[in-house]
Amino acid sequence: MKKISFGILLGLIICISACKKLLPSAPKDEAVLAGTIPGLSPEQEKEHLIGDANFARIFTKEDGLGPIFIQNSCSGCHVANGKGHPSTELTRYANVNGSVIDYLLNKGGPQLQHRAVPGYLPENLPNEANVFSKRLAPAVMGLGYIAALDDQSILNNADPNDLNSDGISGRVNYVSPTSFFSPQAIHIPNNGYYIGRFGKKAEKVTIQDQVVFALKQDIGITSDFDTQDLYNYQLGVNTGNNVTDPEVSSGFVYGLVFYMRTLKAPSRRNADNTDVLAGEKLFTQIGCASCHIPTFTTAESDISALSNKTFHPYSDFLLHDMGPLLDDNYPEGSANGFEWRTPPLWGIGLAKDSQGGQMFLLHDGRATTFEQVISFHGGEAASRRTSFNALSQTEKDQIIKFLESL
């Protein structure tokens, strides 16, 4: 075995040292959305990593992709666990005639799959559809805390008749549970319906509900919980896919659910900054915190790291009338077209990092600044918009600084 000369060894050391200086330093924890909740065991950390790999898995035709689909992986829409981009938007559609709502399930509804595997045709919107809702994928961090919140904590802030006369009348969305839903101690039934807390209109009760729906409607992947494959109804039933259903097991679904339950909550940045603190105070003074409630505490959880934990989502998880500018005419569960679940604001300051450097906000990405978002607030939020517009420019900038810190 040849010996390495001292000169060569010294050169290697110098080279390695110089390269380290050229490499960028790792981003701070508060600057990224990825990561696990504190307090997981080594086994849970391992399970999280398995779920992470499933989340990033790119499905192919041979795996059962499609045959019609929107994206070929979970991370295709939820880049870096963050908000989606207009290039990956999805379309929900239905036929609404007065109080009669038909999601056109026999015509490919409720969601358009505009892509297809090679040799197959993507779906077109059926002629019967008369309402459409464009949606961007939500960020997925911190969902475990929301899932561990008991229903009563959500009901405590509901005021459908505005009994406190603050102009806010948030209400829960009672939805029909899925066939695989298993009620837990945190759930309070109401004549067979349960409180939704996930989705743009709080139309999903659990993370598993959301995962099973997205696997099929976004990727065209069947599971033990939904075994019927997607297909283009214009071409005929059960065409275009020869992969045996279900295409993923219950274990795969549970792995994704665990991964999403154990993603960390976004960390604050510059929380002690003078302008940020002033903006936070103004945010409360003009009434924004009536819906974007800062703090909740979880109930007992089967994951001890989620039990009795205080978290700061800046949401009440209730439906609110947001006025005509945000009315998509698309009802879900008991939610009307003009009603939307208060979106959590945590992580909003990092939105552009997963959106190519430019923010695309609101459910459909039409707003690119916080000021534009506020300008679309109507209905119950109209008075808050008016109060914001009455502030000085310095005060407005302070609220924006606060939002950027979340």
C-alpha positions as MATLAB code, in Angstrom:
seq = 'MKKISFGILLGLIICISACKKLLPSAPKDEAVLAGTIPGLSPEQEKEHLIGDANFARIFTKEDGLGPIFIQNSCSGCHVANGKGHPSTELTRYANVNGSVIDYLLNKGGPQLQHRAVPGYLPENLPNEANVFSKRLAPAVMGLGYIAALDDQSILNNADPNDLNSDGISGRVNYVSPTSFFSPQAIHIPNNGYYIGRFGKKAEKVTIQDQVVFALKQDIGITSDFDTQDLYNYQLGVNTGNNVTDPEVSSGFVYGLVFYMRTLKAPSRRNADNTDVLAGEKLFTQIGCASCHIPTFTTAESDISALSNKTFHPYSDFLLHDMGPLLDDNYPEGSANGFEWRTPPLWGIGLAKDSQGGQMFLLHDGRATTFEQVISFHGGEAASRRTSFNALSQTEKDQIIKFLESL';
ca = [
       0.000    0.000    0.000;
       1.482    3.341   -1.062;
       1.980    6.013    1.551;
       0.455    9.436    1.036;
       3.114   12.132    1.159;
       2.858   14.844    3.781;
       2.520   17.455    1.049;
      -0.447   15.713   -0.566;
      -2.093   15.167    2.822;
      -1.611   18.809    3.747;
      -3.075   19.837    0.395;
      -6.152   17.698    0.975;
      -6.680   19.220    4.405;
      -6.387   22.757    3.005;
      -8.747   21.901    0.151;
     -11.378   20.429    2.481;
     -11.108   23.412    4.807;
     -11.478   25.860    1.916;
     -14.462   23.983    0.477;
     -16.232   24.110    3.830;
     -15.926   27.891    3.799;
     -17.438   28.026    0.308;
     -20.420   25.837    1.185;
     -23.524   27.657    2.436;
     -24.359   27.145    6.095;
     -27.423   25.108    6.997;
     -30.579   27.246    7.298;
     -31.817   28.015   10.791;
     -34.683   25.910   12.110;
     -37.096   28.850   12.025;
     -36.320   29.471    8.357;
     -37.608   26.110    7.089;
     -40.907   24.243    7.316;
     -39.480   20.726    7.296;
     -38.724   18.955   10.543;
     -40.345   16.929   13.288;
     -42.238   17.953   16.395;
     -40.059   17.936   19.533;
     -40.085   14.911   21.793;
     -40.407   12.001   19.359;
     -38.781    8.692   20.292;
     -36.143    7.143   17.998;
     -38.766    4.705   16.693;
     -41.143    7.549   15.965;
     -38.377    9.475   14.211;
     -37.813    6.411   12.037;
     -41.524    6.104   11.285;
     -41.583    9.790   10.354;
     -38.735    9.267    7.873;
     -40.580    6.359    6.257;
     -43.636    8.566    5.858;
     -41.432   11.332    4.480;
     -40.198    8.963    1.770;
     -43.800    8.022    0.933;
     -44.720   11.712    0.754;
     -41.938   12.295   -1.776;
     -42.544    9.069   -3.731;
     -43.087    9.662   -7.440;
     -45.690    7.273   -8.788;
     -45.481    5.860  -12.310;
     -47.979    4.160  -14.588;
     -46.557    0.835  -13.446;
     -47.329    1.796   -9.807;
     -50.928    2.630  -10.675;
     -50.596    6.368  -11.331;
     -53.831    7.739  -12.728;
     -54.749    6.886  -15.395;
     -55.937   10.479  -14.970;
     -54.293   12.627  -12.320;
     -53.111   16.086  -11.259;
     -49.689   15.350   -9.741;
     -47.585   12.193   -9.454;
     -46.508   12.727   -5.832;
     -47.679   14.420   -2.647;
     -44.669   16.731   -2.675;
     -45.526   17.762   -6.238;
     -48.180   20.072   -4.801;
     -46.818   20.564   -1.273;
     -43.284   21.629   -2.165;
     -41.110   21.690    0.975;
     -44.345   21.105    2.947;
     -45.499   24.590    1.981;
     -48.330   26.175    0.036;
     -49.010   25.236   -3.561;
     -48.344   27.269   -6.691;
     -50.803   28.355   -9.433;
     -49.026   25.956  -11.792;
     -50.265   23.062   -9.632;
     -53.740   24.390   -8.879;
     -56.710   22.046   -8.925;
     -60.336   22.558   -9.913;
     -63.411   21.389   -8.008;
     -66.703   21.432   -9.886;
     -70.373   20.652   -9.433;
     -73.860   21.393  -10.695;
     -75.718   23.658   -8.300;
     -79.392   24.389   -8.871;
     -80.758   26.353   -5.943;
     -80.412   24.163   -2.866;
     -79.784   21.034   -4.957;
     -76.087   20.192   -5.196;
     -74.776   17.521   -7.557;
     -71.040   16.880   -7.387;
     -71.333   14.972  -10.682;
     -69.696   11.847   -9.301;
     -71.066    9.928  -12.298;
     -69.283   12.366  -14.600;
     -65.856   12.358  -12.955;
     -66.545   14.825  -10.129;
     -65.827   16.386   -7.755;
     -62.363   17.230   -9.093;
     -60.819   17.671  -12.527;
     -57.857   15.462  -13.431;
     -56.251   17.366  -16.306;
     -53.279   15.013  -16.876;
     -53.113   11.385  -17.981;
     -50.628    8.536  -18.355;
     -49.168    7.923  -21.824;
     -51.725    6.494  -24.226;
     -54.707    7.826  -22.276;
     -56.767   11.008  -22.490;
     -57.084   13.472  -19.591;
     -60.478   14.426  -18.248;
     -62.500   17.372  -19.556;
     -64.997   19.356  -17.540;
     -68.474   17.894  -18.079;
     -71.060   20.126  -19.720;
     -73.298   19.750  -16.692;
     -70.833   21.566  -14.400;
     -71.920   25.131  -13.665;
     -69.806   26.033  -10.605;
     -66.036   25.831  -10.345;
     -63.546   26.442   -7.567;
     -59.827   26.884   -8.150;
     -57.683   25.756   -5.221;
     -54.016   25.863   -4.259;
     -52.641   23.117   -2.056;
     -52.353   24.138    1.608;
     -49.198   23.942    3.688;
     -49.047   20.736    5.726;
     -46.858   21.665    8.686;
     -48.231   21.510   12.221;
     -51.257   19.423   11.261;
     -50.703   17.039   14.165;
     -51.465   19.799   16.648;
     -54.701   20.655   14.846;
     -55.637   16.973   14.730;
     -55.032   16.668   18.487;
     -57.337   19.578   19.331;
     -60.645   18.561   20.909;
     -63.913   19.609   19.280;
     -64.967   21.575   22.350;
     -62.024   23.938   21.910;
     -63.345   24.753   18.442;
     -66.953   25.036   19.611;
     -65.910   27.443   22.371;
     -65.241   30.109   19.737;
     -68.291   29.434   17.569;
     -70.895   32.209   17.618;
     -73.203   31.535   14.658;
     -75.753   34.117   15.825;
     -73.164   36.726   16.847;
     -74.448   36.843   20.405;
     -71.473   38.937   21.510;
     -72.222   41.551   18.801;
     -68.639   41.767   17.519;
     -69.707   41.276   13.903;
     -68.152   37.796   13.766;
     -70.410   34.762   13.526;
     -68.107   31.813   12.983;
     -69.648   28.365   12.876;
     -68.448   24.790   12.549;
     -68.861   22.718    9.403;
     -70.697   19.531   10.315;
     -69.872   16.897    7.707;
     -70.816   13.295    7.118;
     -67.915   11.073    8.241;
     -66.125    8.698    5.881;
     -66.763    4.959    6.094;
     -63.357    4.458    7.720;
     -63.681    7.244   10.297;
     -63.216    6.060   13.878;
     -64.394    8.642   16.457;
     -61.942    9.487   19.230;
     -62.492   11.089   22.632;
     -61.879   14.537   21.099;
     -64.817   14.202   18.678;
     -68.332   15.362   19.552;
     -71.039   13.877   17.270;
     -74.090   15.823   16.146;
     -76.835   13.576   14.754;
     -74.286   11.426   12.973;
     -72.227   14.375   11.688;
     -68.820   15.517   12.908;
     -66.879   18.772   12.961;
     -64.561   19.272   10.014;
     -61.260   21.018   10.677;
     -59.117   20.322    7.583;
     -59.534   21.668    4.061;
     -60.352   25.108    2.684;
     -63.926   24.829    3.935;
     -63.254   22.512    6.890;
     -64.750   19.658    4.884;
     -62.458   16.946    6.267;
     -62.650   15.639    9.852;
     -59.242   13.936   10.055;
     -55.861   13.931    8.354;
     -56.601   10.408    7.129;
     -59.739   11.679    5.381;
     -57.596   14.239    3.581;
     -54.846   11.752    2.700;
     -57.197    9.134    1.223;
     -59.023   11.801   -0.798;
     -55.798   13.334   -2.107;
     -54.212   10.001   -3.045;
     -57.149    9.219   -5.291;
     -58.292   12.627   -6.524;
     -54.829   14.181   -6.942;
     -52.675   11.181   -7.929;
     -55.194    8.531   -8.970;
     -53.915    6.069   -6.370;
     -56.355    3.683   -4.722;
     -55.945    2.439   -1.171;
     -57.579    0.004    1.205;
     -59.904    2.873    2.144;
     -60.986    3.784   -1.405;
     -60.514    0.966   -3.880;
     -62.232    2.246   -7.035;
     -59.844    3.683   -9.585;
     -60.274    6.930  -11.445;
     -60.956    6.821  -15.173;
     -62.092    9.135  -17.933;
     -65.865    8.769  -18.034;
     -65.886    9.789  -21.685;
     -63.858    6.670  -22.506;
     -65.771    4.158  -20.413;
     -65.633    2.463  -17.028;
     -62.433    0.827  -15.737;
     -60.239    1.774  -18.682;
     -56.586    2.773  -18.822;
     -55.185    1.095  -15.724;
     -54.218   -2.572  -15.425;
     -52.647   -2.315  -11.957;
     -54.440   -4.334   -9.304;
     -56.425   -2.260   -6.814;
     -55.832   -1.162   -4.126;
     -52.529    0.242   -5.310;
     -51.219    1.147   -1.855;
     -51.895   -0.554    1.470;
     -53.428    0.777    4.659;
     -49.878    0.785    6.053;
     -48.798    3.236    3.349;
     -51.717    5.521    4.234;
     -51.010    5.279    7.959;
     -47.367    6.134    7.243;
     -48.386    9.316    5.438;
     -50.771   10.225    8.237;
     -48.067    9.718   10.874;
     -45.615   11.807    8.860;
     -48.097   14.675    8.615;
     -49.058   14.381   12.285;
     -45.430   14.684   13.338;
     -44.368   17.611   11.165;
     -43.288   20.498   13.342;
     -45.236   23.714   13.717;
     -43.656   26.732   12.002;
     -41.323   28.741   14.183;
     -41.548   32.506   14.632;
     -38.857   34.825   13.325;
     -37.958   38.281   14.653;
     -40.673   37.950   17.302;
     -38.950   40.517   19.550;
     -38.554   43.124   16.829;
     -40.119   46.460   17.826;
     -42.194   46.768   14.642;
     -43.301   43.134   14.862;
     -44.489   43.635   18.428;
     -46.323   46.821   17.466;
     -47.893   45.049   14.491;
     -49.067   42.185   16.665;
     -50.765   44.644   19.012;
     -52.474   46.423   16.106;
     -53.518   43.063   14.634;
     -55.477   42.409   17.819;
     -56.760   45.970   18.224;
     -58.446   46.092   14.811;
     -60.093   42.716   15.419;
     -58.115   40.341   13.204;
     -57.458   38.053   16.175;
     -61.210   37.478   16.547;
     -60.908   34.870   13.788;
     -57.153   34.347   13.630;
     -56.988   33.221   17.262;
     -53.327   32.921   18.259;
     -53.236   30.107   20.802;
     -54.779   26.702   21.531;
     -53.814   23.691   23.652;
     -54.113   20.091   22.484;
     -55.882   17.307   24.354;
     -54.384   13.946   25.305;
     -52.943   12.164   22.280;
     -51.676    8.685   21.464;
     -48.462   10.500   20.477;
     -47.188   11.834   23.787;
     -45.256   14.618   22.046;
     -48.640   16.046   20.980;
     -50.385   15.748   24.354;
     -51.374   18.932   26.204;
     -49.192   21.115   23.995;
     -49.750   24.825   23.472;
     -49.532   25.872   19.822;
     -50.097   29.054   17.856;
     -51.966   28.527   14.564;
     -53.727   31.938   14.283;
     -57.023   30.347   13.268;
     -60.336   29.401   14.879;
     -60.981   26.560   12.377;
     -64.510   27.941   11.896;
     -66.446   28.919    8.799;
     -66.971   32.618    8.138;
     -68.891   34.599    5.542;
     -66.108   36.253    3.564;
     -68.298   38.234    1.206;
     -68.920   38.277   -2.555;
     -65.310   38.788   -3.679;
     -64.346   35.391   -2.238;
     -67.592   33.570   -3.093;
     -66.759   30.592   -5.328;
     -70.392   29.345   -5.294;
     -69.046   25.905   -4.395;
     -70.628   24.400   -1.247;
     -68.912   21.647    0.768;
     -70.506   19.913    3.726;
     -72.640   22.617    5.330;
     -70.352   25.384    4.018;
     -71.734   27.823    1.459;
     -69.745   29.206   -1.434;
     -69.035   32.440    0.424;
     -67.904   30.648    3.572;
     -64.316   29.652    4.251;
     -62.471   28.143    7.180;
     -60.136   30.668    8.782;
     -56.766   29.642    7.337;
     -53.986   29.248    9.919;
     -51.449   32.031    9.506;
     -48.473   30.217   11.013;
     -45.787   29.799    8.381;
     -47.317   32.487    6.137;
     -44.088   34.462    6.282;
     -42.318   31.541    4.578;
     -44.974   31.013    1.897;
     -42.897   32.364   -0.965;
     -40.090   29.898   -0.210;
     -42.246   27.037   -1.506;
     -43.828   29.128   -4.255;
     -40.805   30.039   -6.318;
     -39.973   33.275   -4.516;
     -43.377   34.938   -5.011;
     -46.323   34.662   -2.640;
     -49.655   33.413   -3.982;
     -52.247   33.772   -1.247;
     -55.957   33.106   -0.670;
     -57.537   29.804   -1.672;
     -56.856   30.377   -5.369;
     -53.589   32.322   -5.265;
     -55.042   35.514   -6.721;
     -53.387   37.734   -4.084;
     -49.632   38.276   -4.119;
     -49.321   40.648   -1.157;
     -50.797   40.789    2.324;
     -52.465   44.093    1.452;
     -54.283   42.432   -1.449;
     -55.457   39.609    0.825;
     -56.951   42.114    3.240;
     -58.638   44.007    0.388;
     -60.581   40.839   -0.534;
     -61.936   40.447    3.001;
     -65.677   41.099    2.979;
     -68.718   39.793    4.765;
     -67.924   39.380    8.456;
     -64.380   40.627    7.863;
     -65.393   43.869    6.109;
     -65.120   45.940    9.285;
     -61.612   44.604    9.887;
     -60.646   45.581    6.349;
     -62.038   49.069    6.966;
     -60.071   49.361   10.202;
     -56.863   48.297    8.447;
     -57.407   50.834    5.664;
     -57.852   53.589    8.270;
     -54.393   52.975    9.754;
     -51.379   55.088    8.905;
     -48.886   53.637    6.460;
     -46.444   53.065    9.317;
     -49.066   51.073   11.219;
     -49.966   49.040    8.142;
     -46.288   48.241    7.610;
     -46.027   47.085   11.225;
     -48.910   44.627   10.749;
     -47.214   43.337    7.604;
     -43.966   42.912    9.562;
     -45.901   40.903   12.141;
     -47.409   38.660    9.460;
     -43.975   38.131    7.928;
     -42.740   36.950   11.331;
     -45.283   34.125   11.518;
];
